[in-house]
Amino acid sequence: MPYDEITTLDYWLDGVNEETKSPVEVSGLFTYTYPFSYRGERQKVVIHISHELYQWAKDEHIRKQKVSQSPKKFILERLSAAEQTPVFDELLGELHRIQDYYHLDEDEYLELIVYFVQKCIWYDGKKRKKFLMSTSITAENFNSYLFGDADISFAQRFPVETLVEGCGMCLEKSMLLAALLRREGYATAIFLFSCGLHAAVGVRVPLSYGWGYFAHDGKDSTTYAYIEPTEVAYVGDYSYVKHTNPPTATIEIGNGEKEYQAMEMMSRILHRKEQLIEKIKHADERSKKL
């Protein structure tokens, strides 16, 4: 579901999309390389995933898709499977290498993880379009299609599958991002909008600055900054869902204690971005009149 207006600035990179290189097999392990540009330089992340692990994930997601589950149980099972832990650790080790190279602080490192998922894992628009165009989906059976026991072709990938295949729908990319952030100790949540029509990630912030937040009401009120998983966007930029209702479900992922501390500065950036968009719109309207 692409934006219908100017919404994001590719503020890190040169804007050149690059496909994940074809995997190379050595001793039963496939090497996956994800090249990208960062701060004007070429970087890459290299991880190794066995065919056995990938096949396990494929079999498991089909098997579990046949059993209708609650959204929370479904999501936690997919991103918490212990079999994926070595892959997450290797991927995060690569991102830590880039963190050390640029001397990134905790907030900048979180932004790097977010950017990797946004940029290097393609948004599977074809699968989503097929899902939304299915004539057999109704309001009553929607959750069954997304979270169990319906058409297997709509089964949601495990994060390791998303990495291997290099693409995912919004929920699949959200589960991968949430798994990585949780592994690094960030307080994380997954938002579901309108019964699963869109999914996104939230990272806890210490205070609400009134831009791009959704408060989760529990025993202690928790405030999360919105993170769009499907394309490059700033942390806290909720342009993608600004015209929709608040999330129908907020699923807490783990009990991490790290928070995103840079939201005050990011709020100023987002406010300035919004002003620039309005100026562009106004200039465009004037040029049409002329």
C-alpha positions as CSV (number, residue, x, y, z in Angstrom):
1,M,0.0,0.0,0.0
2,P,2.3,2.8,-1.2
3,Y,2.0,6.4,-0.1
4,D,-0.1,8.6,-2.4
5,E,2.0,11.7,-1.7
6,I,5.6,12.7,-0.8
7,T,6.0,11.2,2.6
8,T,9.6,10.1,3.3
9,L,13.1,11.4,2.9
10,D,15.7,8.8,2.2
11,Y,17.8,10.6,4.8
12,W,20.6,8.1,5.1
13,L,21.2,6.9,1.6
14,D,21.6,7.7,-2.0
15,G,18.2,6.2,-2.8
16,V,19.4,3.4,-5.0
17,N,17.6,0.2,-4.4
18,E,19.7,-2.9,-4.5
19,E,18.6,-6.5,-4.6
20,T,19.9,-9.0,-2.2
21,K,22.7,-11.0,-3.9
22,S,22.1,-14.6,-4.8
23,P,23.0,-16.9,-1.9
24,V,26.3,-18.9,-2.1
25,E,26.4,-22.4,-0.7
26,V,29.4,-23.6,1.3
27,S,29.4,-26.8,3.4
28,G,25.6,-26.9,3.7
29,L,25.3,-23.2,4.6
30,F,23.9,-20.6,2.3
31,T,25.6,-17.2,2.5
32,Y,23.2,-14.3,2.1
33,T,24.6,-10.8,1.4
34,Y,22.5,-7.6,1.8
35,P,24.3,-4.6,0.3
36,F,23.3,-1.0,1.1
37,S,24.6,2.5,1.4
38,Y,25.0,4.2,4.8
39,R,26.2,7.7,5.4
40,G,27.5,8.0,1.9
41,E,29.5,4.7,2.1
42,R,28.8,1.2,0.8
43,Q,28.1,-1.3,3.5
44,K,26.8,-4.9,3.6
45,V,25.5,-7.5,6.0
46,V,26.5,-11.1,5.5
47,I,24.7,-14.0,7.3
48,H,24.6,-17.8,6.9
49,I,21.4,-19.9,7.0
50,S,21.2,-23.6,6.5
51,H,18.7,-25.2,4.1
52,E,17.5,-27.4,6.9
53,L,16.6,-24.3,9.0
54,Y,14.8,-22.7,6.1
55,Q,12.9,-25.9,5.3
56,W,12.0,-26.3,9.0
57,A,10.5,-22.8,9.0
58,K,8.5,-23.5,5.8
59,D,7.1,-26.7,7.2
60,E,6.4,-25.1,10.5
61,H,4.5,-22.1,9.2
62,I,2.3,-24.3,7.1
63,R,1.6,-26.7,9.9
64,K,0.8,-24.0,12.4
65,Q,-1.3,-22.0,9.9
66,K,-3.7,-24.9,9.9
67,V,-4.6,-24.2,13.6
68,S,-6.5,-21.0,14.2
69,Q,-4.8,-18.9,16.9
70,S,-5.1,-15.6,18.7
71,P,-3.0,-12.9,17.0
72,K,-0.7,-12.5,20.0
73,K,0.0,-16.3,20.3
74,F,0.5,-16.5,16.5
75,I,3.0,-13.6,16.4
76,L,5.0,-14.6,19.5
77,E,5.4,-18.1,18.2
78,R,6.8,-17.0,14.9
79,L,9.3,-14.5,16.3
80,S,10.3,-16.4,19.4
81,A,11.2,-19.8,17.9
82,A,14.6,-20.7,19.4
83,E,15.7,-22.3,16.1
84,Q,16.1,-18.8,14.7
85,T,18.3,-17.4,17.5
86,P,21.7,-18.1,15.8
87,V,20.6,-16.3,12.7
88,F,19.4,-13.3,14.7
89,D,22.7,-13.2,16.6
90,E,24.8,-13.3,13.5
91,L,22.7,-10.6,11.8
92,L,22.9,-8.4,14.9
93,G,26.7,-9.0,15.1
94,E,27.0,-7.6,11.6
95,L,25.0,-4.6,12.5
96,H,27.1,-4.1,15.6
97,R,30.2,-4.1,13.4
98,I,28.6,-1.2,11.5
99,Q,27.7,0.5,14.8
100,D,31.3,0.3,16.0
101,Y,32.6,1.6,12.7
102,Y,30.5,4.7,12.9
103,H,30.5,5.0,16.7
104,L,26.7,5.0,16.8
105,D,24.9,5.5,20.1
106,E,21.9,3.3,21.2
107,D,19.3,5.5,19.4
108,E,21.4,5.6,16.2
109,Y,21.9,1.8,16.4
110,L,18.1,1.3,16.7
111,E,17.7,3.4,13.6
112,L,20.2,1.3,11.8
113,I,18.3,-1.9,12.6
114,V,15.1,-0.3,11.5
115,Y,16.7,0.9,8.3
116,F,18.1,-2.6,7.5
117,V,14.6,-4.1,7.6
118,Q,13.0,-1.2,5.8
119,K,15.5,-1.1,2.9
120,C,17.1,-4.5,2.5
121,I,13.9,-6.6,2.9
122,W,11.5,-5.9,0.1
123,Y,7.8,-5.3,0.7
124,D,5.8,-8.2,-0.8
125,G,3.0,-6.2,-2.4
126,K,2.0,-9.0,-4.7
127,K,1.2,-11.3,-1.7
128,R,-0.7,-8.6,0.0
129,K,-2.7,-7.7,-3.1
130,K,-3.6,-11.4,-3.6
131,F,-4.7,-11.5,0.1
132,L,-6.9,-8.4,-0.2
133,M,-8.4,-9.5,-3.5
134,S,-9.4,-13.0,-2.3
135,T,-13.1,-13.3,-2.8
136,S,-13.5,-15.8,0.0
137,I,-12.3,-13.4,2.8
138,T,-15.0,-11.8,4.8
139,A,-15.1,-9.7,8.0
140,E,-16.0,-12.9,9.9
141,N,-13.2,-15.1,8.7
142,F,-10.5,-12.4,8.2
143,N,-8.4,-13.3,11.3
144,S,-8.6,-17.0,10.3
145,Y,-6.9,-16.2,7.0
146,L,-4.2,-14.1,8.6
147,F,-3.7,-16.1,11.9
148,G,-4.6,-19.6,11.1
149,D,-6.7,-22.5,9.6
150,A,-7.5,-20.9,6.2
151,D,-5.8,-20.6,2.8
152,I,-2.2,-21.8,3.2
153,S,-1.0,-19.5,0.4
154,F,-1.5,-16.7,2.9
155,A,0.5,-18.3,5.6
156,Q,2.8,-15.7,7.3
157,R,6.5,-16.3,7.0
158,F,8.8,-16.9,10.0
159,P,11.5,-14.1,10.3
160,V,14.2,-16.5,9.0
161,E,12.1,-17.1,5.9
162,T,11.7,-13.4,5.4
163,L,15.5,-13.1,5.5
164,V,16.0,-16.0,3.1
165,E,13.4,-14.8,0.6
166,G,14.3,-11.2,1.0
167,C,10.7,-10.0,1.1
168,G,7.7,-9.9,3.3
169,M,4.3,-8.4,3.9
170,C,3.8,-5.7,6.6
171,L,3.3,-8.3,9.4
172,E,6.2,-10.4,8.3
173,K,8.6,-7.5,8.2
174,S,7.2,-6.3,11.5
175,M,7.9,-9.7,13.1
176,L,11.4,-9.6,11.8
177,L,12.1,-6.1,13.1
178,A,10.4,-6.8,16.4
179,A,12.5,-9.9,16.9
180,L,15.7,-8.0,16.3
181,L,14.8,-5.1,18.5
182,R,13.7,-7.4,21.3
183,R,16.9,-9.4,21.0
184,E,18.8,-6.1,21.6
185,G,16.7,-5.2,24.7
186,Y,14.4,-2.5,23.3
187,A,10.9,-2.3,24.7
188,T,8.9,-3.3,21.6
189,A,5.4,-3.8,20.4
190,I,3.6,-4.8,17.2
191,F,0.5,-2.7,16.2
192,L,-2.3,-4.3,14.2
193,F,-4.6,-1.9,12.4
194,S,-8.2,-2.7,11.4
195,C,-8.0,-6.4,12.3
196,G,-4.7,-7.0,10.5
197,L,-5.1,-4.9,7.3
198,H,-1.8,-3.3,8.3
199,A,0.9,-4.1,10.9
200,A,3.7,-1.9,12.2
201,V,6.2,-1.8,15.1
202,G,6.4,0.4,18.1
203,V,9.4,1.2,20.3
204,R,8.9,2.6,23.8
205,V,9.8,6.2,24.4
206,P,10.2,7.9,27.8
207,L,7.8,10.8,27.1
208,S,5.2,11.7,24.5
209,Y,6.0,14.7,22.4
210,G,2.7,14.6,20.6
211,W,4.0,13.2,17.3
212,G,3.4,9.7,16.0
213,Y,2.6,7.9,19.2
214,F,0.1,5.4,20.3
215,A,-0.4,4.9,24.1
216,H,-0.9,1.4,25.3
217,D,-3.1,1.2,28.4
218,G,-2.0,-1.4,30.8
219,K,-1.1,-1.5,34.4
220,D,1.5,1.2,33.6
221,S,0.8,3.5,30.7
222,T,3.4,2.9,28.0
223,T,4.0,5.1,25.0
224,Y,5.5,3.8,21.8
225,A,6.9,5.6,18.8
226,Y,5.5,4.3,15.5
227,I,7.9,2.5,13.1
228,E,6.7,1.9,9.5
229,P,8.2,-1.5,8.3
230,T,7.3,-1.5,4.7
231,E,9.5,1.4,3.4
232,V,12.1,3.9,4.5
233,A,10.7,6.3,7.1
234,Y,11.8,8.0,10.2
235,V,11.1,6.5,13.6
236,G,7.9,8.2,14.8
237,D,6.7,9.0,11.2
238,Y,3.1,7.8,11.2
239,S,2.2,9.3,7.8
240,Y,1.4,5.8,6.6
241,V,-1.5,5.4,9.0
242,K,-2.3,9.0,10.0
243,H,-5.8,8.9,8.5
244,T,-6.8,5.6,10.1
245,N,-8.1,4.8,13.6
246,P,-5.6,3.8,16.4
247,P,-4.4,0.2,16.3
248,T,-7.0,-2.4,17.1
249,A,-4.4,-4.4,18.9
250,T,-1.1,-3.6,20.6
251,I,1.0,-6.7,21.2
252,E,3.9,-6.3,23.5
253,I,7.0,-8.2,22.5
254,G,9.2,-9.2,25.4
255,N,10.1,-7.1,28.4
256,G,13.1,-5.1,27.2
257,E,14.1,-2.0,29.1
258,K,15.8,0.1,26.4
259,E,13.9,3.1,25.1
260,Y,14.3,5.3,22.1
261,Q,15.6,8.5,23.7
262,A,15.9,10.7,20.6
263,M,12.2,11.3,20.0
264,E,12.3,15.0,20.9
265,M,14.9,15.7,18.2
266,M,13.0,13.4,15.8
267,S,9.8,15.2,16.5
268,R,11.3,18.5,15.3
269,I,12.6,16.8,12.1
270,L,9.2,15.3,11.4
271,H,7.4,18.7,12.0
272,R,9.8,20.4,9.6
273,K,9.2,17.6,7.1
274,E,5.5,18.1,7.3
275,Q,5.9,21.8,6.7
276,L,8.0,21.1,3.6
277,I,5.4,18.7,2.3
278,E,2.7,21.4,2.7
279,K,4.9,23.9,0.9
280,I,5.4,21.5,-2.0
281,K,1.7,20.9,-2.2
282,H,0.9,24.6,-2.2
283,A,3.5,25.3,-4.8
284,D,2.1,22.5,-6.9
285,E,-1.4,23.9,-6.7
286,R,-0.2,27.3,-7.7
287,S,1.7,25.9,-10.7
288,K,-1.4,24.1,-11.8
289,K,-3.5,27.3,-11.7
290,L,-0.8,29.1,-13.6
